[in-house]
Amino acid sequence: MDTDFDIHDHRHRMKLLRDTGGLSIFENRDDVRCPACADPFERLILIERQSTSFPEHTGAPFCLVRRENDIALFRH
């Protein structure tokens, strides 16, 4: 398990879908692997703010990795 996932190391392999300043959503376009389970993920959601809500149901398993300045949510 590699919890030192650095977005900058993988940025060229993902597409930024949304960036609101406190929340960024990326689409995995090149089978980047989740640092929690090592399976490729579909979306990466970086949350920098204290709290956020997701109105829609994810409908899929996900992994969480707590990082120094944010929480990374990897939806599979």
C-alpha positions in Angstrom: 0.0 0.0 0.0 1.4 3.4 -1.1 -0.3 6.1 0.9 2.1 8.7 -0.4 0.1 9.2 -3.5 1.2 12.4 -5.1 -1.3 13.9 -7.6 1.5 15.7 -9.5 3.2 12.3 -10.3 0.1 11.1 -12.0 -1.6 14.4 -13.3 -0.6 13.7 -16.9 -2.6 10.5 -16.8 -5.8 12.0 -15.5 -8.3 14.6 -16.7 -9.4 17.4 -14.4 -13.3 17.4 -14.4 -13.9 20.0 -11.7 -11.9 22.3 -9.4 -13.7 24.6 -7.0 -10.7 25.5 -5.0 -11.6 23.2 -2.1 -12.7 20.2 -4.1 -11.1 18.7 -7.3 -12.4 15.8 -9.3 -10.2 13.9 -11.8 -11.0 11.1 -14.3 -8.5 8.3 -14.5 -7.7 7.9 -18.2 -4.7 5.6 -17.9 -5.4 2.9 -15.2 -3.6 4.7 -12.4 -3.9 2.5 -9.4 -5.5 3.2 -6.0 -2.9 3.4 -3.3 -5.2 1.7 -0.8 -6.1 -1.4 -2.8 -3.9 -1.3 -5.9 -6.8 -1.6 -8.3 -7.4 1.0 -11.0 -9.9 3.7 -10.0 -12.5 5.6 -12.1 -12.5 9.0 -10.3 -10.2 10.7 -7.8 -11.8 13.3 -5.6 -9.5 15.6 -3.6 -11.1 17.4 -0.7 -9.2 20.2 1.0 -12.0 21.9 2.9 -13.2 20.7 6.3 -16.5 19.2 5.0 -18.4 18.5 1.8 -21.5 16.7 0.8 -22.2 14.5 -2.2 -25.8 14.6 -3.2 -25.7 11.6 -5.5 -25.2 8.0 -4.5 -21.9 6.7 -5.7 -23.2 3.2 -6.5 -19.7 1.8 -6.4 -17.0 0.7 -3.9 -14.5 3.3 -3.0 -11.2 3.7 -1.0 -10.1 6.6 1.2 -6.6 7.7 1.8 -5.9 10.4 4.4 -3.1 12.7 3.3 -1.4 15.6 4.9 -3.6 18.4 3.5 -6.6 16.6 2.1 -8.5 13.3 1.8 -8.4 11.4 -1.5 -11.5 9.5 -2.4 -11.0 6.9 -5.1 -14.3 5.7 -6.6 -14.1 2.3 -8.4 
